[in-house]
Amino acid sequence: MSTGAERLPYGEGREALMSAVVRIVAAKGLRGVTYRGVAAEAGVNHNLISHHFGSLDALLDATMEWAVERAIATTELDLFAELDERYADALIASVSAEPELHLFQLEMILEARRRPELREASQRLYASYVASVHEGLRRRGIEADEDLCRAVFAALDGLMLQFLTQGNPAAIRSAVLQLRQMLSATLEHHVPEQRGTRTPVE
């Protein structure tokens, strides 16, 4: 499956293999993840998989962690609390630049329904994103509980899924800005007072 975007950087060693897994899973699903298939995509000897990771399952687990860290960094999720036009544009640009990164995560989450051994990695994925949302709000002086942070991430996650599968960046951009208004209204009533102050998203 071609996404029309440039490939993720190959890197060297471990990163080359993880980057290759992302591209393969985004294009073919997990059925494409074989020792020889990953090695060929990375342009390395397949023995390097055992050398760096020990097994394909360990490679998948490490790739999930790597993909989440990269996605959080490139989408600036920890700074999302502004939810303004610049953030909406940056989010869409980031997903457009590396769609495979997000498609890989989606494939892994869906596969975790069928393969229990992947569920822990899937749970860590969501926990990392929710924690980043919480950190973004905290930096604005907003103390939101985990339920609200999870709901906000779910909204952003759903919008990015729509963008990946349907396009229409203008509609997604508008929806991100609408989420800003909803979050601001919610925080007025939801956020517990900290040191006598409350800070809505302005």
Secondary structure, DSSP 8 states (H G I E B T S, - for coil): ---SS------STHHHHHHHHHHHHHHH-GGG--HHHHHHHHTS-THHHHHHTSSHHHHHHHHHHHHHHHHHHHHTGGGGGG-SHHHHHHHHHHHHH-HHHHHHHHHHHHHHTT-GGGHHHHHHHHHHHHHHHHHHHHHTT----HHHHHHHHHHHHHHHHHHHHH--HHHHHHHHHHHHHHHHHHHHHHS--BTTB-----
